[in-house]
Amino acid sequence: LYMTSASTTMNLLDCTVNNVNGRSGNNITVEGGTLTIDGAKIINECENSRNIATNNSGSNVGNIVIKSGTISGGARTNDNGGNIFIGQNDTLTISGGTISGCYAKSNGGVIYMDGTDGATVKMTGGRIEGNATDYNAGGKGAIFVNGNNTFELDGGTIYKTYVDGQGGAIYAVGTEGKIANV
């Protein structure tokens, strides 16, 4: 699935996206518009592939809303963001569902917020569990907040994250990174 227009709205309702290795090594790429996941199962066992990524250039704004469902499976990558990569000025809102079984060789086993400005992740519900990063490659944090970005935790659960290094659940770096309501 590849979304490019700022006016695009896509709803994944009670469906399954399984073992798809698409453009840029992502199962789903949101370069613009809004993707809502509500009851869907997104499963990835592909090597060196993320489940979801937003645009990294900031030319369009990508929004991801997770209301319910499951995002799981290998989603391994030799880079940052084992499961979800959030780029400049993009947003991720998690109000329900489960994100589990993700691995990143570098930073952000579950969510990696790019080092540019304005990315926002807000978690008000749901569950993040059973995810890992590899310390030997410098891996830090199940959720990696980089640069001038904001992570807000106002509900939900972050459980059984494994980081063989620093920042088991959340790791923030940079002079402007913000973590609110934790």
C-alpha positions as CSV (number, residue, x, y, z in Angstrom):
1,L,0.0,0.0,0.0
2,Y,1.5,3.3,-1.1
3,M,-0.2,6.7,-0.4
4,T,1.1,9.9,-1.9
5,S,-1.6,12.6,-1.9
6,A,-2.3,14.8,1.0
7,S,-6.0,14.5,0.3
8,T,-6.0,10.7,0.4
9,T,-7.9,8.9,3.2
10,M,-7.5,5.1,3.5
11,N,-9.3,3.0,6.1
12,L,-8.1,-0.6,6.9
13,L,-11.0,-2.2,8.6
14,D,-11.2,-5.8,9.7
15,C,-8.8,-7.0,7.0
16,T,-5.3,-8.6,6.8
17,V,-2.1,-7.3,5.2
18,N,0.3,-10.2,5.3
19,N,4.0,-10.6,4.1
20,V,4.0,-7.8,1.6
21,N,7.4,-6.2,1.0
22,G,6.7,-3.1,-0.9
23,R,8.4,0.1,-2.0
24,S,11.3,1.4,0.1
25,G,11.2,-1.8,2.1
26,N,7.9,-0.9,3.8
27,N,4.6,-2.9,3.8
28,I,2.7,0.4,3.9
29,T,4.1,3.9,3.0
30,V,2.2,7.0,3.8
31,E,3.8,10.0,2.0
32,G,0.6,12.1,2.3
33,G,-2.9,11.7,3.6
34,T,-4.4,9.8,6.5
35,L,-4.3,6.0,7.1
36,T,-6.7,4.7,9.7
37,I,-6.2,1.1,11.1
38,D,-9.3,-0.2,12.8
39,G,-9.6,-3.9,13.3
40,A,-7.0,-4.8,10.7
41,K,-4.1,-7.2,11.1
42,I,-0.8,-6.1,9.6
43,I,1.7,-9.0,9.7
44,N,5.2,-8.9,8.4
45,E,7.7,-11.7,8.3
46,C,9.9,-10.2,5.6
47,E,13.6,-9.6,6.3
48,N,14.8,-6.0,6.3
49,S,11.3,-4.5,6.0
50,R,9.2,-2.1,8.2
51,N,5.4,-2.4,8.5
52,I,4.6,1.3,8.2
53,A,6.6,4.4,7.3
54,T,5.6,8.0,6.6
55,N,7.4,10.4,4.3
56,N,10.8,11.5,5.4
57,S,11.1,14.6,3.3
58,G,8.3,16.7,4.8
59,S,6.8,17.6,1.4
60,N,3.4,16.1,2.3
61,V,2.1,15.3,5.8
62,G,1.4,11.7,6.6
63,N,-1.0,10.8,9.4
64,I,-1.5,7.3,10.8
65,V,-4.3,6.5,13.3
66,I,-4.4,3.2,15.0
67,K,-7.7,2.6,16.7
68,S,-7.7,-1.2,17.0
69,G,-6.2,-4.3,15.4
70,T,-2.8,-5.9,15.4
71,I,0.6,-4.9,13.9
72,S,3.0,-7.7,14.4
73,G,5.7,-10.0,13.0
74,G,9.3,-9.8,12.1
75,A,9.4,-6.3,10.6
76,R,13.2,-6.6,11.0
77,T,15.4,-3.9,9.5
78,N,19.1,-3.1,9.3
79,D,18.2,0.5,10.0
80,N,16.1,2.5,12.4
81,G,12.4,1.8,13.1
82,G,11.7,-1.9,13.2
83,N,7.9,-1.4,12.9
84,I,6.9,2.2,12.4
85,F,9.0,5.1,11.0
86,I,7.6,8.6,11.5
87,G,9.1,11.4,9.3
88,Q,9.2,15.2,9.4
89,N,5.9,16.8,10.4
90,D,4.0,13.5,10.3
91,T,1.8,12.1,13.1
92,L,1.0,8.8,14.6
93,T,-2.0,8.4,17.0
94,I,-2.5,5.2,18.9
95,S,-5.8,4.8,20.8
96,G,-6.1,1.0,20.8
97,G,-4.7,-2.2,19.3
98,T,-1.5,-4.1,19.8
99,I,2.0,-3.6,18.3
100,S,4.2,-6.6,19.0
101,G,7.1,-8.8,17.9
102,C,9.2,-6.1,16.2
103,Y,13.0,-5.9,15.9
104,A,15.3,-3.1,14.8
105,K,19.1,-3.7,14.4
106,S,19.6,0.0,15.3
107,N,17.2,2.4,17.1
108,G,13.5,2.2,17.8
109,G,12.4,-1.4,17.8
110,V,8.8,-0.3,17.6
111,I,8.7,3.4,16.6
112,Y,11.5,5.6,15.3
113,M,10.8,9.4,15.0
114,D,13.2,10.9,12.5
115,G,15.7,13.5,13.5
116,T,14.0,16.4,11.7
117,D,11.3,18.7,13.0
118,G,7.7,18.3,14.0
119,A,6.9,14.6,14.2
120,T,4.3,13.7,16.8
121,V,3.4,10.4,18.3
122,K,0.5,10.4,20.8
123,M,-0.5,7.2,22.7
124,T,-3.8,7.3,24.6
125,G,-4.5,3.6,24.6
126,G,-3.4,0.2,23.2
127,R,-0.5,-2.0,23.9
128,I,3.1,-2.1,22.8
129,E,4.8,-5.4,23.8
130,G,7.5,-7.9,23.0
131,N,9.8,-5.8,20.9
132,A,13.6,-5.5,20.7
133,T,16.6,-3.6,19.5
134,D,20.2,-4.8,19.2
135,Y,22.7,-3.0,21.5
136,N,25.7,-4.3,19.5
137,A,24.6,-2.2,16.6
138,G,23.9,0.8,19.0
139,G,20.2,0.1,19.3
140,K,18.3,2.2,21.8
141,G,14.6,2.3,22.9
142,A,11.5,0.6,21.8
143,I,10.3,4.1,21.1
144,F,13.1,6.4,19.8
145,V,12.4,10.2,20.0
146,N,15.0,12.0,17.9
147,G,15.5,15.7,17.3
148,N,12.7,18.3,17.6
149,N,9.8,15.8,17.9
150,T,7.2,14.9,20.5
151,F,6.1,11.7,22.1
152,E,3.0,11.9,24.4
153,L,1.9,9.0,26.6
154,D,-1.5,9.6,28.1
155,G,-2.7,6.0,28.4
156,G,-2.0,2.5,27.0
157,T,0.7,0.1,28.0
158,I,4.4,-0.4,27.0
159,Y,5.3,-3.9,28.1
160,K,8.2,-6.4,27.8
161,T,10.4,-4.4,25.5
162,Y,14.0,-5.6,25.3
163,V,16.9,-3.3,24.6
164,D,20.3,-4.7,25.2
165,G,21.5,-1.1,25.9
166,Q,19.8,2.2,26.8
167,G,16.2,3.4,27.1
168,G,14.2,0.1,27.3
169,A,10.8,1.6,26.6
170,I,11.6,5.2,25.5
171,Y,14.9,6.8,24.5
172,A,15.0,10.5,23.7
173,V,18.0,12.3,22.2
174,G,18.4,15.8,20.9
175,T,18.0,19.3,22.3
176,E,14.4,19.8,21.4
177,G,12.8,16.3,21.8
178,K,9.8,16.3,24.1
179,I,8.2,13.5,26.1
180,A,4.9,14.6,27.7
181,N,2.6,13.0,30.3
182,V,4.8,10.0,31.0
